Structure formats: structure tokens, C-alpha cells
């Protein structure tokens, strides 16, 4: 078992190209391989893995096949921290026996696992190296497929390979100052489950910090296309906190005004760098 720490940013295809061009000329950045990845996700008809916040997939990259089990994990300082198991396979068929020894294997009827959706994309890699850390930057472009349903996929992932985890946010902030991006808490697997009609992310509980609730609410609104009541209430609550700087309160007021006017989160994220910068600024509070 390994632990994965990453920041995921969603953006438009044009912004993805801008991001790649900007990153490529930074000090300590080198180009890695390009791969076409075909990912098939499995669950039971009742969605038992999804209810446990677990994703199970078989990935094909050329003539290599990898079975992966991931937990949803937790959101900490802008990054996702997850547990992850990986096993090499001889082909595309799921190996149920490999899952039996994990915590998931004790609670799910593994014989009921079936393909549910796919996330298929081209991945380009840049390695970002400094004295403090080594970060893998994956630029993914493709689609999420569930039956006849399709959703475009365009993401940039920053994953810590070695060193100081704070460097992930440093890179994200530098990128957001230049390119319109969206800090996204919705995984590829969650997008697939939503497209398949099996699951929609729900608001975080009241025990969560208001900032986390706002960031998660923005991700839900990005996925669904509209802001729910919970997000608007959390934005109002956050605006009323006196500890926030005046400029940040002003940005929150702008965001709520635009959402009230009917703008979507995706439109706001693509239109300028303001929303992405606001999201990352909120992580300090």
C-alpha cells in the first residue's frame, strides 16, 4: 500500500496548452513520457465500493496492465491524501483475488463486481524538480464514458514524489497567477459515477471547516452545472467572518454575485484567473 498526495486542477483545453507551455520553460522542469491510458472502473450493481468511497480500476497503458484500488482519502491544505494499492496484471481482466486481502475485500461481494464506466485520455508528463521536492505534473486530456454518455476530461495533476509537500501549493499558486484553472475536489472516478447516474457528491458535514465546505461546494457546482443552496449559504457564512482580509471578502462577494446572476462555476473558472486565485487564497484560512 502507498499514500498518494496530489493537487488536481481542471481547465479548458486552451488553458491546458498554456499551462504546459508555461511550465516547460521553468527552471528544473523536464519533459517525461506521453501515454494513452484506458481505464475501466468496477463496482457492484448496488454501488458498494462507491458507498465506501473506494475506486477500483484496471488501467491499460500500451502493453502494460495495472489494477488499482484507491480510497477517497481526505482533503488537506489543498491536496488530496489517499491510500492506494497497485498490482500488475497479465491482461485487462480484473483479478478479484488481489482485492481479497485489502479492507475492501471484507465488506463487498467481489463476485458481483462489473464494469461501470471508463476514463480514457492522453497523459503528458512534466517532472518539476527543485532542492525541496520532486513533483510529477500530469496533463490529461480525453473523456469520461458511461454507456452512451460522454463528458470531456481536461485536468492537470500535481503529485508529490519526494520532499516537502508545501511545494505542491507553490506550483499551483504560480500556475494560477498565469493560467485560468479550477481547484477541483471531484475525482475522475466521481465524475464517472455521476455520468453513469449512480452517485452525485453531497455537501460536507457541519463538522468540516467552512472553507472546505465552500471549496467542495464549488466542485459540486462545477460537476452539476449549478450552485446548490448549501454552497450559497456557506459562501455567505464565510463572507461574514471578520478574520478574512478585505480583498478576500470582496472576491467572495463577487463570486456569490456571479453565481446568483446565473453564471456557472465552469464559466467563471475559464473566464479569468480570479476564481482559481480565490480558491488557493482560501486555503490559508
N, C-alpha and C positions, 0 to 999 in steps of 0.2 A: 504494500500500500504506500502511496506517495501523497504529499499535500501540494495542492496547486494554488498559487496566488497570482491573480491577474486582474487587470482593468480592461473592460470592454467598452468600446466606443462605436456607436452606429453613425453612419454618414452617407451622403449621396455618392454615386459613382464618381462624379467630378471632384468632390471633396476627397475621396479616397486617392485619386491620382495626385491631387495637390499635396496630400499628406505624405505620400510615397516620395514625391519629388523633394519636399522639404526635408524629410528625414534622411534621404540618401546623401545629402551634402553636409550633414552634421558630423562633427569630429567623433571618431570612434565607431562609426556606423559602417557595416559591411553587408554585402548582399548575400543571402542564402539561397536555398533551392526554391523552385516553383513546383507545386504538386497539384494534381487534380484529385480531390477527395470525394469519395462516395460513402455516405454514412447512413446506415439503416438502423432505426431505433425500434426497440421492442418493449412491449408491455402486455399485461393480461387484458382480456376484454373488459374487465371491471376497472382497469387503470390502477392496479395495486402498487406498481412501482412509483407512479406519479404521486399517489397519496402519501408515500413515504419520502417524497422529494428526492427520488433517485432516478437517474437516467442510465439506460443500458443501450449500447450501440455496437455494431460491427462496422469498422471503417476499412475501406479498400483504398490504398494508395499505390497505384501501379500493380506490381505483383506481390505486394505485402498486405496482410490482413491482420487487424488488431481488434480484439474485443475489449471494450472499456466500460467500467461501471463507475459512475460519479454521483456523489451526493450534492445537493444544492448548496450545502455549507452555509456560511454566514457572510454578511457584508460588513467589512471593517475598513474604515478610513479610505473609502473609495474603491476598495478592491474586494474581489470575491476570494474567500478561502474555502477550499473544498478538499474532501478526501477522494482519492482516485485509485482504482485498480486497473491494471492493463495486462493483457495476455496475448501473445502472438498466436495466430491461427493458421491452419493449412489452406483455408478457403473461406467462402462467405457464410458458411453455416454457423449459427450460434452454438457455442459449446456450453450446455447447461451445467455440466459438472463443475466448471470453473467457478460458477457463482455459488455453489452449494456451501462452500466454506466461508463465505462472507456473511455479515449480519443480515443482508437481504435474503439470503438463502433460507433462513429460518422462518420467514414470515410470508413467503409467497409460494404459490403452487407453480413451480418453474415449468412444469409441462404445459401450462396454459399460455406461455409467452409466445406472442405473434408479432410480425412487423406492423408498425403503426404509421410511421412517416419517415421521410428521408430529408437530410440536409446535404446538398451536393454543391460543391464550389471549388474554384481555383484558389489556392493559397500561395501567396508570395511572402517570403521571409526576409526580414532585415534583422541583423544582430546589432544591438546597441550596447557597446562596451565602454566602461569607464573604470576609474580606480575604485569606485564604490560598489558597482554592481554590473552584472551581465543580464540584459533583458532581451527576450525574444519578441519581436514585433511581427505579428501575423496579419497580413492584409487579405481578407477573404471576400470573394465576390461570386455569387451564384444564386441559388434558390432553395426554398423550403417546399417540399412536396408532400401532400396528403391526399391520396386518391386523385380526383380531378382538380383539387385545389392547389394553387401555387402562390407563393409570396417571395418577392425579391429579398435577397440577403446581401448586405454590404456592411462589413464590420472591420474594425481594426482592434486587435487584442495585444495588450502588453503583458507578458508573463515573466515573472521573476525567475531566473535560472540560478542566480548566485548573488549573494551580497545583501545590501541594505534595501529593504522593501520600500523605503521612502522615495527611492529613485523612480518608482513607477509613477507616482503622482507628479514628480518633477517633469518627467517626459510628457505626461498628459497635459499639464498646465502649459508647457512650452508649445505643444501642438495646438492647444485650444486658442492660444493667442494669435495663431496664424490661420487656422482652418476651422470652418464650422463643423463641430462634432457634437454628439449627444452621449452623455454618460448613461449607459444602459444596464439596468439590473435584470433584464429579461434575457435568459439564455436562449441559445439556438433550440434546445430541447423544448423549452416553454413555448417558443414560437410555433414549433411543430405540433405540440399538444393543442394549442389554441386553434391552429389551422384545421386540425382533424376534428375539432368540435368536442374534445374530451376534457378540456380544462381551460379556465380563464384565471389569471392571477387575481388574488383578492387583497384588500387593504391589509397592511400590517397591523398588529395588535396595539392597544393603547400603551403597552409596556415599552414599546420601541420609542427612541428619541424622535422628536417631531421632524428633525432634519431627515432622518432615514425614511420616515413616512412620506415626506414630500418627494424625495428622490424616487422612492418606489412608486408613488402615485404618478409621477411624470412618466415612468417607464410603462406603467399600465396604460396611460393615456396614449403613449406612442404606439403601443400594440393595438389598442382598440380603435383609435382614431378620435376619441373624445375624452374629456376630463370628467371624472365622476365627482359626486358630491363630497366624498371623503377627501379627495385631493384639494378641492377648493376650500374646505374647512381647515385643512392642515396649513394651507398657504396663508390664510387669514391669521391663524394662531401664530405662525412663525413671524409674520409682519409685526405683530403686537409685542414681540419680545424686545425689551429695551437694550439687551446686550448686543444686538446687531448694529453694525455701523450704518450710518445714514444712507450711504451709497447702496449698500446691500438691501436695505429696506425699500429703497427706490426701485431696484431691479425686481424685487418680489412684487411690488405694486404693478410694475409694467407687465410682468408675466401674468398675474391674475387678470389684469385688464384685457390683455390679448386673448386669454382663454375665455373670459366672459363674452368677448366680442365674436367668438366662434372660430378663432384661429386654432389649428391643430398643433400639437407638440412637434410633430414631424416638420410642419411648415416653419415653425419658429426656429427649430434646430438647423434647418437647411438655409434659412434666410440670412443669418449672420452668426458671428461668434458669441453673441451675447448670452444665449441660453447655456451653452457649454461652459462658458466662463463663470456664470452664476452657479451652476451645479458644483463645480470644483471649489468655488469660494465658500459654499455652504459646508463643505467638509471640514472647515476649520472651526465650526461651532457646534 
